[in-house]
């Protein structure tokens, strides 16, 4: 994010074939169901980093009016092959504005980490709050930093090692910067590495960003099925809300 498009045509074309569980129909029914509940009956939702519409399309099918922002023209082109009924704006979700107010803004699939500075992450929360109606909610789904699961002197953590290739994260504890490296074999048998920069955050830091934007924590679950969040959770789905019209 922040003006850098890491999702060009090659990534966009293959994106929906990811074998992560979050791309399955069963999971998308679960995720879209919870988001639709948070948006409310007849609600309006805005997805930051709408991408190919992985979540936006099933959410719209549940009767929610969905809009989107995304920096990648290639990802938005894929979305438009699925539906022309989701209004989208090409831009950086840290600053781009969409007309109107929404009941729900959401940013999922670890994408808050694609915002690689604290300043821009704070701006993301402020931009979400600026789009919300009173009592509106901002939802973020992201991982608990994997740096917690490696030794104090280690810099790398492997998150995948199988026939498809190797995936590993690289951490800099001093700056909270990380790089996610994906190594795979091409048709010619040669290895290819794709690396993406991230900035990892802890839940308490995100709560402070929300407070700076005028929102308070309403819910935090470990997963979309409302599994309780604990000190062993590897991810979280957090919901922050603006005050209502009475300031409560």
N, C-alpha and C positions, 0 to 999 in steps of 0.2 A: 504494500500500500504506500501511502505518502508519495504518490506520483510515479511509482515504479510498477510496471505491469509485468508480473512474473508468470502470467497465465496466457501465453500466446496460442496460436492456432493448434500446434501439436498437442499441447496439454489440454486445451478445450475439447478437441475432437475425442480424446480418450477419457475425459474426466468421469463421465457417468459409468464407465466400466470398472471403476475402482471396486476392489473386493472387500473394502471395509464394511462392517455390518451396517453402518449408517446409510449405505446406499441400497439396502434391501427394502422391498415393499413393506415387510412387516415393521421394520424400524421406522420408516417414513410415516406409516400410519400412526405409530406411537408418538413420534415427534410432532407431526402436524396436529394431532389430537390435542396435545398439551398446549401448543401455541394457539390453537383456535379457542381453547377454553380461556386462556389468558387474554386474548383479544376481545372476547365476549361476543354475544350474538349480534350479527350485523356489524362487527367491528372492522376497523381499518388497521392494516399492519404494513410496516416498512421494513424490508430486509436490507441491512447493510451487507454488501458483498453477495448480491443475489445470484451471481454466477450463471449456471446453466438452468437454474430453476429447480434444482434437486428438492428443495424444501418448499419454495414458493408455489409450485404447481399443485402439489397435494394439499397445501394449506388453502389455496384458492378454491379447490374442489370441495372444501368444507364450508364454503359460504363466506369466507373472509375476503374483503377487498384488499388485495396485496399490491404494493408498489415496491420498486427496488432501485438500488444504487450499485453500480459496479464500475471498476476502472478498466476492466478487460473487454475490449470490443469483440474479441474472439469468443469469450464466454457468453456475452450477451447475444451474439449471433446464433449460438446453439439454443439459447432460451427461446429466441424468436421462431425457431423451427418447431417448437413445441406448442407455443401459444402466442397470440398477439394481444391477449387480453390483460397482460400484466404490464402496466406502464413502468418504464425504466428510464433512469437518467445515467448517462455515462459520466463518471467522476469519482473522486476520492471521498470515501464516506467520512473522513475526519472533518471535512469542511463543506461538502456539497449539500445544498438544501433542496428539498422537494416541497412543492406547494401543499398547504393544508396541515392539519394536525392528525395524529394517529393515536389509537388506543394501545398499540404495541409497536416497539422497534426491537429487532432481534439481530444478533450477530453470533453465528455458530461455527462449529467445526474448527476450533482453535484459531479462528481468524483474527481475534484481538492480538495474537502474537505476531501476525504479519505487519502490525504497526510497530515499527522498530525503535521508537523513542518514547520515553515517558510523556513528553510534552504532547505528542500526537495522540497517545492513548487517552490522556486527559481530554484532549479536544474531541475525541470520539464520544466520550461520555457526555460532554457538553452539547455536541451536535445531536445526540440521541434525545437528550432532555428537551432541546429546542423544538423537536418535532412532536413531542407528546402533549396530549390533552391533560388537564388535571386528573390525577389518579392513574395516568398512563404508566405503562411498564416497559422496562428495558431488560431484555434477556440476553445473557452471554453464556455460551457453552465453550468451555476450554479445559485443557488438561492441567493437572497439578504438575509443576515443573519436575521433569525427570531427574534433575540435578539432586533431588532429595534421595534418589535411589542408587547413587554411585558414591564411591568413597571420597573422603574430603580432599585427597590429592589427585583424584581422577578428573579427566576432562571430557571423556567420551562415554556414551551409553548406547548400546545396541538395542533397538526396538523391533527389529525384524531380521531374520536370517533364515532363508528358505530357498527353494528352487528358483524363485523369481529374482532373487538378489539379496542385497543387504541394505538395511536402513539403520543409520546411527545418527545420534545427536551430539553436537559439540557445544560445550558450555563455557562461558566466561563469567565466573561468579562476581568479579569486580564490577562488571557493567550490566549484568543480567542479559547480556546478548547471548544468542545461541544460533547455531546453524544446523539445519536438518539436511543430512546428506542421503541421497538415494542412489545406490549403485545397482545397475542391471546389465544383463548381457543383451547386446543387440543381435540382429539376424546374422551378422558376420562373425559372431562369437567374441567380439571385443566388448570390454566393459565400458559403460557410460555412467558418469556421475552427474546428478543434478542436485544443486545445493540451494537452499532457500534460507534467508536470514529471518530471525525471529527476535522478539524481546519477551522473555518469560516474566510472568507476574504471579504473585501469591494472592489468594482470595482477599486477605486484609487490605492489600494495596488497591485492588479493584473497588472494595467497599469505600475507601477514602476517595477515589476518583468519583464514585457515584455521589458521595456527600458534597464534594466540590461542585457538582452539577445540580445539587438540590434534591437528590434522590436518596432513599434509604432502602436497606435490604429488607425484602419481604419474604423471600424463600431462597433456600439453597439446598439442592439435592445432588446426589452423586451421579445421577443418570436421569434420563427422560421418563423412567417409570416411577419417579419420586423415591427411589432408594435413598435412605437417610445418608447425609454427608457425614463422614467420620474422618479421623486422622489417618486412616489407611486408604481413603478414596483416591483414585487416580485421575479423576476428572470432577467437574462440577457444572451444574446448570444453575445459574444464579439469576434471581429476579429482583430488580430494584424498581421502586415506584416513586412517582412524584406525589406531593400532597394533593388532597382533593381541593375543591373550590373554596372550602373553609380553612384551608391551610393545615389540615390534619392528615 
